[in-house]
């Protein structure tokens, strides 16, 4: 057991982030900022991706206007994606800071580009080819907006069923242009300002969205603008700091992995039974619930929920979930309707079959190559730590 690490009590979850540097003896050929795989996260991704596809196939319409539909349809599933993304990205940043004393923003952007851009622009190329080859496929304005990651800001009239789901990727890219820099500046010496400021930004977004005039929603989609939709990512980031940081984790970790946190997450997720679904407050409460759920799964790695989410089919679908989400717009589209005269998309059953082939093939032979390339962009130099930082003062 490393010097200074207390013995693990029976039933206590294993730590996922390595022991902090000041508790570890110096040695070895360098350190990596990689976070060990977090059990349960792939399963959550699989459930979210499946929910999105089922929603766009029209298979959840039988729920009607029931509040249950607001819990399981594609919109909340995207929020779960957001919370997972914010948590994992920030956990990586925390680990990198702990391991090397700094965060490499340029490496972050390089890894992000390797993971996101290649399949994204393959999809855009396929939709553009169909647009010029066939009638009634996509819209020129939508293609341009998607190419520059501005799909979520364009007017309703430019949205189409092939690219409509790309609004969420635009939100993520906007967010991650700002978050790594903000983290690198504030986290080292102003952690409390980072956490408190993030929560205040979320509160401000709710208040501003509640004050928007109704005519906004007639021409635009304000609830998908980054300033409002991004709160779910930001709450995931806050949850990661409280769960992973060596200063906050001893105080907040026990609370975030408690049964009370899980109960609160469930109540916030199910707020549609009390708060009307069309109110912006419902969205933000649900985002807070998902952030709590992700933190709870992280803190209970040996629990039944994490083990249940680790079954092989869920893990695999979670692994290829980016391709499932991305390519379903091409083969299934974001609506179940098929209009006479459209040469594409295919029938729903054929679209699902094509998606079931395309997503695994893309991951195995295309995306995985860029994932391996992205792993090269990590800090690996040996860290020099002063002796008093290793053994503690006094």
C-alpha positions as CSV (number, residue, x, y, z in Angstrom):
1,X,0.0,0.0,0.0
2,X,1.5,3.4,-0.9
3,X,2.8,5.6,1.9
4,X,0.1,7.5,3.6
5,X,-2.8,5.8,2.0
6,X,-5.3,4.7,4.7
7,X,-6.5,1.1,4.6
8,X,-9.8,0.5,2.7
9,X,-12.7,-0.5,4.9
10,X,-14.8,-3.4,3.9
11,X,-17.5,-2.4,1.3
12,X,-15.8,0.9,0.6
13,X,-15.6,1.6,-3.2
14,X,-12.1,1.4,-4.8
15,X,-10.7,4.8,-5.7
16,X,-10.8,5.4,-9.5
17,X,-8.3,8.2,-9.6
18,X,-4.8,7.3,-8.6
19,X,-3.5,8.3,-5.2
20,X,-2.5,12.0,-5.2
21,X,1.1,12.7,-5.9
22,X,1.9,14.1,-2.5
23,X,1.0,10.6,-1.1
24,X,3.1,8.6,-3.6
25,X,6.8,8.0,-3.7
26,X,8.5,9.5,-6.8
27,X,9.7,7.0,-9.3
28,X,9.0,5.3,-12.6
29,X,9.4,6.5,-16.1
30,X,6.8,9.2,-16.0
31,X,3.1,9.5,-15.4
32,X,0.0,9.5,-17.6
33,X,-3.1,11.6,-17.0
34,X,-5.3,8.7,-18.0
35,X,-8.3,7.9,-15.7
36,X,-9.0,4.2,-15.2
37,X,-12.3,3.2,-16.9
38,X,-15.2,4.0,-14.7
39,X,-17.6,1.1,-14.3
40,X,-21.2,1.9,-15.3
41,X,-20.5,4.8,-17.6
42,X,-20.6,2.8,-20.8
43,X,-23.9,1.3,-19.7
44,X,-25.4,4.7,-19.1
45,X,-24.2,5.8,-22.6
46,X,-25.9,2.7,-24.1
47,X,-29.2,3.5,-22.4
48,X,-29.0,7.1,-23.5
49,X,-28.2,6.2,-27.2
50,X,-31.0,3.6,-27.3
51,X,-33.5,6.1,-25.9
52,X,-32.6,8.6,-28.6
53,X,-32.9,6.1,-31.4
54,X,-36.2,4.7,-30.0
55,X,-37.6,8.2,-29.8
56,X,-36.7,9.1,-33.3
57,X,-38.2,5.8,-34.5
58,X,-41.5,6.9,-32.9
59,X,-41.6,3.9,-30.6
60,X,-42.2,6.0,-27.5
61,X,-45.2,7.7,-28.7
62,X,-47.5,5.3,-27.0
63,X,-46.6,7.1,-23.7
64,X,-48.5,10.1,-25.0
65,X,-48.1,13.2,-22.8
66,X,-47.4,11.2,-19.7
67,X,-44.7,12.6,-17.4
68,X,-43.0,9.2,-17.8
69,X,-42.3,10.2,-21.4
70,X,-40.3,13.2,-20.2
71,X,-38.1,10.9,-18.2
72,X,-37.2,8.3,-20.9
73,X,-37.4,10.0,-24.3
74,X,-34.5,11.4,-26.3
75,X,-34.3,14.9,-24.8
76,X,-33.5,13.7,-21.3
77,X,-31.2,11.1,-22.8
78,X,-29.1,13.8,-24.4
79,X,-28.9,15.5,-21.0
80,X,-27.5,12.3,-19.6
81,X,-24.9,12.3,-22.3
82,X,-24.1,15.9,-21.3
83,X,-23.7,15.1,-17.6
84,X,-21.5,12.1,-18.4
85,X,-19.3,14.1,-20.8
86,X,-18.8,17.0,-18.3
87,X,-18.0,14.6,-15.5
88,X,-15.5,12.5,-17.4
89,X,-13.7,15.4,-19.1
90,X,-13.3,17.2,-15.8
91,X,-12.1,14.1,-14.1
92,X,-9.4,13.8,-16.7
93,X,-8.5,17.5,-16.1
94,X,-8.3,17.0,-12.4
95,X,-6.1,13.9,-12.8
96,X,-3.8,15.7,-15.1
97,X,-3.5,18.6,-12.7
98,X,-2.8,16.2,-9.8
99,X,-0.2,14.3,-11.8
100,X,1.7,17.1,-13.5
101,X,0.9,20.3,-11.7
102,X,-0.6,21.8,-14.8
103,X,-3.2,21.2,-17.5
104,X,-2.2,21.1,-21.2
105,X,-5.0,22.9,-23.0
106,X,-3.5,22.2,-26.4
107,X,-3.4,18.5,-25.8
108,X,-7.0,18.6,-24.6
109,X,-8.1,20.1,-27.9
110,X,-6.0,17.7,-29.9
111,X,-7.5,14.7,-28.2
112,X,-11.0,16.1,-28.6
113,X,-10.4,16.7,-32.3
114,X,-9.2,13.2,-32.9
115,X,-12.3,11.7,-31.2
116,X,-15.0,14.0,-32.5
117,X,-14.1,15.4,-35.9
118,X,-13.4,12.3,-38.1
119,X,-16.8,10.5,-37.9
120,X,-18.6,13.9,-37.7
121,X,-17.3,15.1,-41.0
122,X,-17.8,11.6,-42.6
123,X,-21.5,12.0,-41.7
124,X,-21.6,15.5,-43.1
125,X,-19.9,14.3,-46.3
126,X,-22.5,11.5,-46.7
127,X,-25.4,13.8,-46.1
128,X,-23.9,16.4,-48.5
129,X,-23.5,13.8,-51.2
130,X,-27.1,12.7,-50.8
131,X,-28.2,16.3,-50.8
132,X,-26.7,17.0,-54.2
133,X,-27.5,13.5,-55.7
134,X,-31.1,13.1,-54.5
135,X,-34.2,15.3,-54.0
136,X,-35.5,16.4,-50.6
137,X,-32.4,15.4,-48.6
138,X,-31.2,17.9,-46.1
139,X,-31.0,21.7,-46.5
140,X,-28.1,23.8,-47.7
141,X,-28.4,26.2,-44.7
142,X,-28.3,23.2,-42.3
143,X,-25.2,21.7,-43.9
144,X,-23.4,25.0,-43.5
145,X,-24.5,25.4,-39.9
146,X,-23.5,21.9,-39.1
147,X,-20.1,22.3,-40.7
148,X,-19.2,25.2,-38.4
149,X,-20.9,23.8,-35.3
150,X,-23.7,26.3,-35.2
151,X,-26.7,24.1,-35.8
152,X,-28.3,24.8,-32.4
153,X,-28.5,28.5,-33.2
154,X,-30.1,28.4,-36.6
155,X,-33.9,29.1,-37.1
156,X,-36.5,26.3,-37.0
157,X,-37.0,26.6,-40.8
158,X,-33.5,25.4,-41.5
159,X,-33.7,22.3,-39.4
160,X,-34.0,18.9,-41.1
161,X,-34.3,15.3,-40.0
162,X,-30.9,14.2,-41.1
163,X,-28.8,16.7,-39.2
164,X,-31.2,17.8,-36.4
165,X,-29.4,15.7,-33.8
166,X,-26.2,17.6,-34.3
167,X,-27.4,20.5,-32.2
168,X,-26.1,18.6,-29.1
169,X,-22.6,18.2,-30.6
170,X,-22.5,21.9,-31.3
171,X,-23.4,22.6,-27.6
172,X,-20.5,20.3,-26.5
173,X,-18.0,21.9,-28.8
174,X,-18.9,25.4,-27.7
175,X,-18.7,24.4,-24.1
176,X,-15.3,22.7,-24.4
177,X,-13.8,25.7,-26.2
178,X,-14.2,27.6,-22.9
179,X,-14.1,25.0,-20.1
180,X,-10.5,23.8,-20.3
181,X,-9.2,27.3,-20.3
182,X,-11.5,28.3,-17.4
183,X,-10.4,25.2,-15.5
184,X,-6.7,25.8,-16.1
185,X,-7.0,29.4,-14.8
186,X,-9.2,28.9,-11.8
187,X,-8.7,25.3,-10.5
188,X,-5.1,25.6,-9.2
189,X,-5.8,28.4,-6.7
190,X,-9.4,29.3,-6.9
191,X,-11.3,26.0,-6.7
192,X,-14.1,27.5,-4.7
193,X,-14.6,30.2,-7.2
194,X,-14.7,27.6,-10.0
195,X,-17.4,25.6,-8.2
196,X,-19.4,28.5,-6.9
197,X,-19.1,30.4,-10.2
198,X,-20.3,27.4,-12.2
199,X,-23.4,27.0,-10.0
200,X,-24.1,30.7,-10.3
201,X,-23.8,30.5,-14.1
202,X,-26.4,27.7,-14.1
203,X,-28.7,29.7,-11.9
204,X,-28.3,32.8,-14.1
205,X,-29.1,30.7,-17.2
206,X,-32.3,29.5,-15.7
207,X,-33.4,33.0,-14.8
208,X,-32.6,34.4,-18.2
209,X,-34.4,31.6,-20.0
210,X,-37.5,32.1,-17.9
211,X,-37.5,35.7,-19.0
212,X,-37.3,35.1,-22.8
213,X,-40.3,36.4,-24.7
214,X,-42.6,33.7,-26.2
215,X,-41.9,34.7,-29.8
216,X,-38.3,33.4,-29.5
217,X,-39.6,29.9,-29.6
218,X,-41.6,30.5,-32.8
219,X,-38.6,31.2,-34.9
220,X,-35.7,29.7,-33.0
221,X,-34.9,26.8,-30.5
222,X,-33.6,28.7,-27.5
223,X,-33.6,25.7,-25.1
224,X,-30.9,24.2,-27.4
225,X,-28.7,27.2,-27.3
226,X,-25.4,26.5,-25.6
227,X,-26.0,29.1,-22.9
228,X,-29.0,27.2,-21.7
229,X,-28.5,23.6,-22.8
230,X,-24.9,23.6,-21.6
231,X,-25.9,23.7,-17.9
232,X,-26.2,19.9,-17.8
233,X,-22.6,19.7,-18.9
234,X,-21.5,22.3,-16.4
235,X,-23.3,20.5,-13.5
236,X,-21.5,17.3,-14.5
237,X,-18.2,19.2,-14.3
238,X,-19.0,20.5,-10.8
239,X,-19.9,16.9,-9.7
240,X,-16.5,15.7,-11.0
241,X,-14.6,18.4,-9.1
242,X,-16.5,17.5,-5.9
243,X,-16.0,13.8,-6.4
244,X,-12.4,13.7,-7.7
245,X,-10.5,16.6,-6.2
246,X,-8.3,15.6,-3.2
247,X,-9.5,18.6,-1.2
248,X,-13.3,18.3,-1.9
249,X,-13.7,14.5,-2.2
250,X,-13.2,13.7,1.5
251,X,-16.0,16.0,2.4
252,X,-18.4,15.6,-0.6
253,X,-17.6,12.1,-1.6
254,X,-19.6,10.4,1.2
255,X,-22.6,12.6,0.5
256,X,-22.5,12.1,-3.3
257,X,-22.4,8.3,-3.0
258,X,-25.1,8.1,-0.3
259,X,-28.6,6.7,-0.8
260,X,-29.9,10.2,-0.1
261,X,-28.0,11.5,-3.2
262,X,-29.5,8.7,-5.3
263,X,-33.0,9.5,-4.0
264,X,-32.6,13.2,-4.8
265,X,-31.3,12.3,-8.3
266,X,-34.4,10.2,-8.9
267,X,-36.7,13.0,-7.7
268,X,-35.1,15.6,-9.9
269,X,-35.2,13.2,-12.9
270,X,-38.9,12.7,-12.3
271,X,-39.7,16.3,-11.8
272,X,-42.1,16.2,-14.8
273,X,-44.8,14.8,-12.5
274,X,-44.8,18.2,-10.7
275,X,-43.2,20.7,-13.1
276,X,-44.8,21.2,-16.5
277,X,-42.4,19.8,-19.2
278,X,-42.5,22.9,-21.3
279,X,-41.0,25.0,-18.4
280,X,-37.3,25.6,-18.6
281,X,-37.0,24.8,-14.9
282,X,-37.9,21.2,-15.7
283,X,-34.9,20.8,-18.0
284,X,-32.4,22.2,-15.5
285,X,-33.7,20.2,-12.6
286,X,-33.4,17.1,-14.6
287,X,-29.8,18.0,-15.5
288,X,-29.0,18.4,-11.9
289,X,-30.5,14.9,-11.3
290,X,-28.3,13.4,-14.0
291,X,-25.2,15.0,-12.6
292,X,-26.0,13.5,-9.2
293,X,-26.7,10.1,-10.7
294,X,-23.3,10.1,-12.5
295,X,-21.5,11.1,-9.3
296,X,-23.4,8.4,-7.4
297,X,-22.4,5.7,-9.9
298,X,-18.8,7.0,-9.7
299,X,-18.8,6.7,-5.9
300,X,-20.4,3.3,-5.8
301,X,-18.2,1.3,-8.2
302,X,-18.7,-1.9,-6.3
303,X,-22.5,-1.5,-6.1
304,X,-25.3,-3.4,-7.8
305,X,-26.1,-0.6,-10.2
306,X,-22.6,-0.3,-11.5
307,X,-22.4,-4.1,-11.9
308,X,-25.7,-4.2,-13.7
309,X,-24.6,-1.5,-16.2
310,X,-21.4,-3.5,-16.9
311,X,-23.2,-6.4,-18.7
312,X,-21.4,-7.1,-22.0
313,X,-24.1,-5.9,-24.4
314,X,-24.6,-2.6,-22.6
315,X,-20.8,-2.1,-22.4
316,X,-20.4,-2.6,-26.1
317,X,-23.2,-0.4,-27.2
318,X,-21.8,2.3,-24.8
319,X,-18.4,1.9,-26.4
320,X,-19.8,2.6,-29.9
321,X,-22.5,5.0,-28.7
322,X,-21.0,8.0,-30.4
323,X,-21.3,6.3,-33.8
324,X,-24.8,5.1,-33.0
325,X,-25.9,8.7,-32.1
326,X,-24.1,10.2,-35.1
327,X,-25.1,7.8,-37.8
328,X,-28.7,7.3,-36.8
329,X,-29.5,10.7,-38.3
330,X,-28.4,9.3,-41.7
331,X,-30.1,5.9,-41.6
332,X,-33.0,6.5,-39.2
333,X,-33.3,10.3,-39.2
334,X,-34.7,12.3,-36.3
335,X,-38.3,11.6,-37.2
336,X,-40.2,8.4,-38.1
337,X,-42.1,9.9,-41.0
338,X,-41.3,8.9,-44.6
339,X,-42.6,11.3,-47.2
340,X,-43.6,10.3,-50.7
341,X,-41.0,11.2,-53.3
342,X,-38.1,10.9,-50.9
343,X,-35.4,8.6,-52.2
344,X,-33.7,8.6,-48.8
345,X,-34.0,7.7,-45.9
346,X,-34.8,4.0,-46.3
347,X,-37.6,2.2,-44.6
348,X,-37.3,2.2,-40.8
349,X,-36.4,-1.5,-40.5
350,X,-33.7,-1.1,-43.1
351,X,-32.4,2.0,-41.5
352,X,-32.0,0.2,-38.2
353,X,-30.2,-2.6,-39.9
354,X,-27.8,-0.3,-41.7
355,X,-27.2,1.5,-38.4
356,X,-26.5,-1.8,-36.6
357,X,-23.8,-2.5,-39.2
358,X,-22.3,1.0,-39.7
359,X,-21.7,2.0,-36.1
360,X,-19.6,-1.1,-35.1
361,X,-17.7,-1.0,-38.4
362,X,-17.0,2.7,-38.0
363,X,-15.7,2.2,-34.5
364,X,-13.6,-0.9,-35.3
365,X,-11.9,0.2,-38.5
366,X,-12.1,4.0,-38.5
367,X,-12.8,5.7,-35.1
368,X,-10.4,3.5,-33.1
369,X,-7.5,4.6,-35.3
370,X,-8.1,8.2,-34.3
371,X,-8.7,7.3,-30.7
372,X,-5.2,5.7,-30.6
373,X,-3.8,8.8,-32.3
374,X,-5.4,11.0,-29.6
375,X,-3.8,9.0,-26.9
376,X,-0.4,10.3,-28.0
377,X,-1.4,13.8,-26.9
378,X,-0.9,13.3,-23.2
379,X,1.7,14.6,-20.8
380,X,4.2,11.8,-20.0
381,X,7.3,13.6,-18.8
382,X,8.7,12.7,-15.4
383,X,7.4,14.9,-12.6
384,X,9.8,16.5,-10.2
385,X,8.2,17.0,-6.8
386,X,9.9,18.5,-3.8
387,X,10.5,16.2,-0.9
388,X,8.3,18.0,1.5
389,X,5.4,17.6,-1.0
390,X,6.0,13.9,-1.0
391,X,6.1,13.2,2.7
392,X,4.0,16.2,3.9
393,X,5.1,19.1,6.0
394,X,6.5,18.3,9.4
